[in-house]
Amino acid sequence: MQLKWSQHGATAKELHLLHVAALLERCDALVCNDTGLMHIAASVGTPVIGLFGPTDPSIYLPRQGHTRAVCGDKPDCVFRQRLGIRPSPCLGAGRCLSGEKSCILEIGVLEVLNAVEELALTKV
């Protein structure tokens, strides 16, 4: 494993998924956007706070009880997908199609911190 240090911490290149799972299992919690890491962390019992922009947490948030979704507050956005499993057209375009501030940018730091505090004692 090769580590690269930056002002934001260490990143590992070419890390095997089993090693990723082992590292995530040692975490008190994981805060990340809607990615595969969220599912790996949940599968090893690490509390997960999933940050959701145009995707629907009722479809993509892991089903384990130690997860919480934090979503941007744009409930009327026609581009946020709520039906089926199609990705939002915003994902394909690489930008918010509503012409406003992206829904992922609507997520506030306090919302995330509250979700972290709520899950702090639920590690199984």
C-alpha positions as a Markdown table, in Angstrom:
| # | Residue | x | y | z |
|---|---|---|---|---|
| 1 | Met | 0.0 | 0.0 | 0.0 |
| 2 | Gln | 1.3 | 3.4 | -1.0 |
| 3 | Leu | 0.2 | 6.4 | 1.1 |
| 4 | Lys | 0.2 | 9.9 | -0.1 |
| 5 | Trp | 0.0 | 12.7 | 2.4 |
| 6 | Ser | -1.7 | 16.0 | 1.7 |
| 7 | Gln | -3.2 | 18.9 | 3.8 |
| 8 | His | -6.4 | 16.8 | 4.0 |
| 9 | Gly | -4.8 | 13.6 | 5.3 |
| 10 | Ala | -3.5 | 10.4 | 3.8 |
| 11 | Thr | -4.8 | 8.7 | 0.7 |
| 12 | Ala | -4.0 | 5.2 | -0.3 |
| 13 | Lys | -3.6 | 4.0 | -3.9 |
| 14 | Glu | -4.3 | 0.5 | -5.0 |
| 15 | Leu | -5.9 | -0.6 | -1.7 |
| 16 | His | -7.6 | -4.0 | -1.9 |
| 17 | Leu | -11.3 | -3.9 | -1.0 |
| 18 | Leu | -10.8 | -6.3 | 1.9 |
| 19 | His | -8.3 | -3.8 | 3.4 |
| 20 | Val | -10.8 | -0.9 | 2.7 |
| 21 | Ala | -13.5 | -2.9 | 4.6 |
| 22 | Ala | -11.0 | -3.6 | 7.5 |
| 23 | Leu | -10.2 | 0.2 | 7.7 |
| 24 | Leu | -13.8 | 1.2 | 7.6 |
| 25 | Glu | -14.7 | -1.3 | 10.3 |
| 26 | Arg | -12.3 | 0.5 | 12.7 |
| 27 | Cys | -14.0 | 3.9 | 12.0 |
| 28 | Asp | -16.4 | 5.4 | 14.5 |
| 29 | Ala | -18.5 | 6.6 | 11.6 |
| 30 | Leu | -18.3 | 7.4 | 7.9 |
| 31 | Val | -19.7 | 10.5 | 6.3 |
| 32 | Cys | -19.6 | 10.3 | 2.5 |
| 33 | Asn | -21.7 | 10.9 | -0.5 |
| 34 | Asp | -23.7 | 8.2 | -2.2 |
| 35 | Thr | -20.9 | 5.7 | -3.2 |
| 36 | Gly | -19.9 | 2.1 | -2.8 |
| 37 | Leu | -17.8 | 3.0 | 0.3 |
| 38 | Met | -21.1 | 3.8 | 2.1 |
| 39 | His | -22.3 | 0.3 | 1.5 |
| 40 | Ile | -19.0 | -1.4 | 2.5 |
| 41 | Ala | -18.9 | 0.6 | 5.7 |
| 42 | Ala | -22.5 | -0.3 | 6.5 |
| 43 | Ser | -21.8 | -4.0 | 5.8 |
| 44 | Val | -19.0 | -4.1 | 8.4 |
| 45 | Gly | -21.2 | -2.4 | 11.1 |
| 46 | Thr | -19.8 | 1.2 | 10.9 |
| 47 | Pro | -22.4 | 3.9 | 11.3 |
| 48 | Val | -22.9 | 5.7 | 8.0 |
| 49 | Ile | -24.2 | 9.2 | 7.2 |
| 50 | Gly | -25.0 | 9.3 | 3.5 |
| 51 | Leu | -25.0 | 12.6 | 1.8 |
| 52 | Phe | -27.5 | 12.7 | -1.1 |
| 53 | Gly | -27.9 | 15.2 | -3.8 |
| 54 | Pro | -30.1 | 14.2 | -6.8 |
| 55 | Thr | -30.3 | 10.5 | -5.9 |
| 56 | Asp | -33.0 | 9.0 | -3.7 |
| 57 | Pro | -31.9 | 7.7 | -0.3 |
| 58 | Ser | -35.0 | 5.4 | -0.1 |
| 59 | Ile | -33.4 | 3.5 | -3.0 |
| 60 | Tyr | -29.7 | 3.9 | -2.4 |
| 61 | Leu | -29.1 | 4.2 | 1.4 |
| 62 | Pro | -28.0 | 0.9 | 2.9 |
| 63 | Arg | -30.8 | -0.8 | 4.8 |
| 64 | Gln | -28.9 | -1.4 | 8.0 |
| 65 | Gly | -30.3 | 0.4 | 11.0 |
| 66 | His | -27.1 | 2.3 | 11.7 |
| 67 | Thr | -27.4 | 4.6 | 8.7 |
| 68 | Arg | -28.9 | 8.0 | 8.2 |
| 69 | Ala | -29.4 | 10.1 | 5.1 |
| 70 | Val | -28.8 | 13.8 | 4.9 |
| 71 | Cys | -30.4 | 15.4 | 1.8 |
| 72 | Gly | -30.2 | 18.8 | 0.2 |
| 73 | Asp | -33.4 | 20.7 | 0.9 |
| 74 | Lys | -34.9 | 21.0 | -2.6 |
| 75 | Pro | -38.0 | 18.8 | -2.3 |
| 76 | Asp | -39.7 | 20.2 | -5.4 |
| 77 | Cys | -36.8 | 19.6 | -7.8 |
| 78 | Val | -38.2 | 17.8 | -10.8 |
| 79 | Phe | -34.8 | 16.3 | -11.5 |
| 80 | Arg | -34.4 | 14.4 | -8.2 |
| 81 | Gln | -35.4 | 10.9 | -9.0 |
| 82 | Arg | -37.9 | 9.3 | -6.7 |
| 83 | Leu | -39.4 | 6.6 | -8.9 |
| 84 | Gly | -37.6 | 3.5 | -10.1 |
| 85 | Ile | -33.8 | 3.2 | -10.1 |
| 86 | Arg | -32.9 | 5.4 | -12.9 |
| 87 | Pro | -30.2 | 7.9 | -12.1 |
| 88 | Ser | -31.0 | 11.6 | -12.0 |
| 89 | Pro | -30.3 | 13.4 | -15.4 |
| 90 | Cys | -28.2 | 15.8 | -13.3 |
| 91 | Leu | -25.7 | 13.0 | -12.8 |
| 92 | Gly | -25.3 | 12.4 | -16.5 |
| 93 | Ala | -25.0 | 16.1 | -17.2 |
| 94 | Gly | -22.5 | 16.6 | -14.4 |
| 95 | Arg | -24.3 | 19.7 | -13.2 |
| 96 | Cys | -27.6 | 20.8 | -11.6 |
| 97 | Leu | -30.2 | 21.0 | -14.4 |
| 98 | Ser | -32.5 | 23.3 | -12.4 |
| 99 | Gly | -30.2 | 26.2 | -13.0 |
| 100 | Glu | -30.0 | 26.8 | -9.2 |
| 101 | Lys | -27.6 | 25.8 | -6.5 |
| 102 | Ser | -27.0 | 22.1 | -6.7 |
| 103 | Cys | -29.1 | 20.1 | -4.2 |
| 104 | Ile | -25.9 | 18.5 | -2.7 |
| 105 | Leu | -24.7 | 22.0 | -1.8 |
| 106 | Glu | -27.9 | 22.6 | 0.1 |
| 107 | Ile | -26.7 | 20.2 | 2.8 |
| 108 | Gly | -25.6 | 22.2 | 5.9 |
| 109 | Val | -22.7 | 21.3 | 8.2 |
| 110 | Leu | -25.0 | 21.3 | 11.2 |
| 111 | Glu | -27.3 | 18.8 | 9.6 |
| 112 | Val | -24.3 | 16.5 | 9.1 |
| 113 | Leu | -23.0 | 17.0 | 12.6 |
| 114 | Asn | -26.5 | 16.2 | 14.1 |
| 115 | Ala | -26.6 | 13.0 | 12.1 |
| 116 | Val | -23.1 | 12.1 | 13.3 |
| 117 | Glu | -24.1 | 12.7 | 16.9 |
| 118 | Glu | -27.3 | 10.7 | 16.5 |
| 119 | Leu | -25.3 | 7.7 | 15.3 |
| 120 | Ala | -22.3 | 8.1 | 17.6 |
| 121 | Leu | -23.4 | 5.3 | 19.9 |
| 122 | Thr | -24.9 | 2.8 | 17.4 |
| 123 | Lys | -21.7 | 1.0 | 16.2 |
| 124 | Val | -22.5 | -2.7 | 16.3 |
